[in-house]
């Protein structure tokens, strides 16, 4: 069992998944992911979340070890996605007297996943500010709808000042992965939660009234130090504000000519004193990383070859992904390329025009096939404009 200390009475019983390749069958997770689950040992025992089916046996073994012969009284269901809730029926079968604690949305959705004949007798329905008294420990329930499902709720334990934050403050990577929190947490946030910035802001207002000393998310490390830093990141992200001073160039190039133009633009920007310029080849870039960097920087250059009178598919994938995730508040320059009918600039503009508070730099830089001297002058003008 993984030895992770939270408090004397709050135990970690989750597991690392190092074999998974695609989280939610779409996000590359080269360092795996953790499925976090917790137990509060008190006069009454509460389990907070089950675990993904991939790690059922390890989770049951951890649970058995922590319970040390006792039976749990409650299962808190904060979020019904299967990576957290798969083993609800497993737990009921193992502990027939256990009560299920959730909100009205939880119990509206639960029958879609499990057939629980005695659900009405077994369920305890809670709402905002309700309290579950376990003895020394008291769980206050905080509704967090659309972070990032309608039934999501969080719990604040008042005695040890622990916030159980569901998918909030989570990150990709196993718990024993030695890496910076920001990068994988940012990638996780914008790809999983990022569409719902208003809801995250509402949650942060609630959290500001609490004395939080520990944050226990459902993915990623337990956070105990510098909590204001993590909360500040969430505040920036959920306001759709730029986080880092720099320029992100996202390039969709078929034969390399558009990428050559972007490489030249990167050189020009650096010569003009741009603090940081990140150039990504979208054909080889993880789309989740591209989404992350598009949100991270306030100034973005989108460059695409024309393909079938549209933008090249890697650019289309990025833009529609950004649209789905409520992309906004950015200054964007455009580069298009084509041999006989460059049209990708118009196509990119059409999608960007559906987003909120996007400033597009005019005119679009148009390249015909390969970079020429007069194209370099256009890139210089674009660089000057985006650096203003």
Secondary structure, DSSP 8 states (H G I E B T S, - for coil): ----BS-SSEEE--EEESS-SEETTTEE-TT-EEE--EEE-SSS-EEE----GGGHHHHHHHHHHHHTT----EEE-S--SHHHHTTHHHHHHHSTT-EEEE-HHHHHHHHHH---TTHHHHEEE--TT-EEE-SS-EEEEEE-TTSSSTT-EEEEETTTTEEE-TTTT--SB-TT--S-HHHHHHHHIIIIIGGGHHHHHHHHHHHTTS--SEEE-SSS--B-S-HHHHHHHHHHHHTT---EEEEEEEEE-SSSHHHHHHHHHHHHHHHTT-S-EEEEETTTS-HHHHHHHHHHEEEEEEEEEEETTEE-HHHHHHHHHHHHTT-EEEEEEEEEE-SS---HHHHHHHHHTTSEEEEE-SS-EEE-SS--HHHHHHHHHHHHHHT-
